[in-house]
Amino acid sequence: MTELRARDPLLFWTGAAMLLGLVVVTLLSIGDQRLILGINPWVKPMKFLISITILLWTIAWFMPETDPNPVRRALVRWTVASAMVIEIVLIGTQAMRGTTSHFNAATPFDLAVFNIMGAAITVSSIAVALFWWILRRDTPSNRAGYLWGIRIGVGLFILSSVIPGFWMVANNAHSMPGPDGGPGLPFVNWSVQFGDLRTAHFFGMHAMQALPLLGFLLDKAIGSDQPSILIPTARNVVLVAGVIWLVATGALLTIALLGRPIMTL
């Protein structure tokens, strides 16, 4: 935690605030008997608080691996942090009101909330794309797996945010071809009746954590004092893993678009 805070204080403390919010909404959920699409209204804020914390702390951890231009770094950190705060405040507001936050046009207020969230996510995605662009270009041989893991992982995060997100907006729902709601997997609530676009969205975005971790472990296993013939190994393994991850994400997206639930696999 000390190292994480030193790498990017703003993103660290914003993520810490999200964890505090997670405690609050978890306590609120215990005494709330209402249901939204068949689930407790505070489950969605819980999921987003966890996801946002992971995103903020991941970017904070990787920030030293970017071009040390203070303006570009500040643009990334402030944009992402601000967008995530807007997102969770609006999701929490709708949970408090007892209605859905996404794909909701029941009233002018609900539509405005959904549009603001869409704008915030769009701006945040652009900021993450800038973050990907300013990642360091040099690759020390003893860190090749880790650095390529970051590059590929962030790239897959962007693709998995934008493409499934586009289909969700076009479909006006997570589920295909049926409506949102109904039986789903515990906590994540992915549909067990229809295809669910959130599966590809989730799996693809978490390449941002998995591939750098894989590269880091490979770098450590090979070591910088090994024969030079082994130096590209970590990088190559991460590249292959990235391709496999991309194909798997595409397969999950295709399955959802075909209307098949993940439980049929």
N, C-alpha and C positions, 0 to 999 in steps of 0.2 A: 504493500500500500504506500509506503514511503517513497519508493522508486516511482510508482505510478503518479503520485502527486507531484513529484519533482519534474516529471516529463511534460506534464501539461496541467497546471493547477485548475484552470477554468473547467476543462472537461472532467477532471477528477471530481471537483466539488459538485458539478452539475449531476454527474452520475451518482454521487453520494446522496444528493437530494432526492434523486429518483428512488434509491433504496429506502430512504425514510418514507417517501410516499407509498412505497410497496407495503411497508408495515402498517401505515394508516388505512389503506384500502382493504388490506387483509382483515384488519379488525372490524372495519365497517361491514364487510361481507358476512361476518359471523351472525350479526343480528338482523340482516336484511333478507326478508322472505320473498321479495319481488323476483320476477323472472323476466328476462328479455330474450326472446327467441329460445326459450326453454332453459336458460342458464342464469345464474346469479349475475346481476348487473355489474358487479365489481370484478368479475373474472377477466373481462377484456382490459380494463386498466391494469390489472395485475400483469397480464401477458406483455402489454406494451411497456410497462415500467421495467420489467426484466430485460426485454429486448433492447430498450433504449439505453439502459445502463451498460449492457455488453457492448453496444455500438460506441458509446461515448468513451468508454475505457479502452476499447481496442484502438480507436483513433489516437487517443492520448498516448498509448504505449508506443505506437508507430511514429508519432510526430517527430522524434529526433532523426528519423530516417528520411526526412524530406529536405528539400532545398532550404537552407537557413535564412530565407528571406522573411523578415518579420511581418511584412504586410500580407504576404500570401498565407503564412501560417495563421495570422490573426483572422483573416477572412474566412478560412476554413473553420477554425474553432468557434468563432462567434456565430457564424451562420448555422452550423450544425447544432450547437447548443441552443440557440434561440428557437430554431425550427422545432426541435424536440420538446422544448418547454411548451410552445404553442400547441403542439400535437397532444401532449398528455393532459394539458389543462382542458382542452376541448373534449377529449374522450372522457375525462372525469366529470365534466359538466353534464354531458349527455347521460352518463351512468347515474348521476345524482337525479336527473330529471326522469329517469326510468325509460329511456328510449335509446335507439341505436345511434351510433356516431357516424357510421359509414353507409353510403348509398341511401341516405335518408333525405327525402324531399317533402316530407309530410306537411311542413310549415315553412314559411320564409326563413325563420330562425334556423331550423334544421338544415335547410339547403345552404344557408350561409356558413354554418359550422362545417359542413362537408366540403364546401368550396375552399374555405380558409385552410382546412387540413390538407387538401389537395395541393394548394399553392405552397404550403410550408414544406411538404414532402418533395415537391418539384425543386424548390430552391435548395433544400438539403441535398438532394441527389446531385445537383450541379456542383455544390460545394465538395461532395465526396469525389466527384469527377476531377475537380481541381486538385484535391488531395492526391489522387492517383497520378495526376500529371506532374506534380512537384516532388514525387518520390525520387530519391537519389538515383542517379544513372550509373554510377560506378558500382562494381561488384567485387569486393575483396573475396579471394578464392575461399577463404575459411568461413565465409558467411553467405556463400552463393545460394544454398538451399533456403535459408531464412529470407533473404532479400527477394528471391524469385517467388517464394511463397507469399510474401506481402503483395508483390505486384499482381500476381495471378489472382490471389484471393480478393483483393480490392476490385479488380476488374470483374470478377464473377459476381461480387456483391452488387456492383452497379447494374450489370445485365439482369440479375435476378430481382432487382428492385423495379427496374423499368419495364421489362417485358411482361412478367405476370401481372404487374400493377396495371399496365395498359389493358390487358384482357379483363381484369376485374372491373375497371371503369367501363369498358365497352359492354360487359355483361351485366353491369349494375348489381353485381353480387359476387360472392366468393365461389358459390357452388354452381356446377353445370351438370345437367340442364335445369335442375330443380332450384327452388328458392333456398335462401339461407335459413338456418335453423334445422330442427329435427335432430335425430340421433347423431352423435359424433364421438370421436375419441376423447378420453378423459383430458381435461384441462385445455388442450389445444383446440378441441371441438371440431377437428377436421371431419367432414361429412363421411358417414359410412353407407350412405344411400346414393350419393351422386359424386361426380368428380369435384375436387376441391383445389382451386388454384393456389391456395396457401401452402400446399405441400412443396411445390417447386420454389415458391417464394422463400420459404423457410430454409430448405436444404441448400439452395444456391447461395443465399446471403451468408451462411455460416462457413462457407469456404474461406471467408476473411479471417476466421480464427483457426480453422483446421489446417490449411495449407502452410501458413507461417510456422505453426507448431511442428508440423511434419518436417519442414525444412530445417528448423532449429535442432530437432533431435538428430537428424541425419548429419548435420554439420558437426555436432558434438561427437557422434559415433565415429565419423571418419577422422576428425581431428586435422589440424593444420600441419602436423608433422608427418603425415602419411605421404607415400609416393605420389608424384604429380598426376599419375594416371587415374587416381581416385578422386581428384579434386572436382571434376565435372559431375561425379556421380550424384551428389545431393541435388544439384540443379536439375539434372535430367529426370530423376525420380519425381521431383516436384512438378516438372513440366508434364510428365505422363499422368500424374495424379490429377493435375488441373484439367487435362483433357477428359479423363474419366469422370471427374466431377461435373464438367460441362455437359457431357453426354447424359449422365444420370439426371441432371436437372432438366434437360430437354425432354427426357423420357417421362419424368414426372409431370411436366407441363402438358405433354401430348396426351398422357393418360387422363389428366383432368379435363382437357378440352374434348376428349371422347366421351366424357360423362361417366367414367368408371371410378369408383372409390378406391382409395389406396388399399383398403382391406381385401380387395380381390386379388392383389398381387401374390 
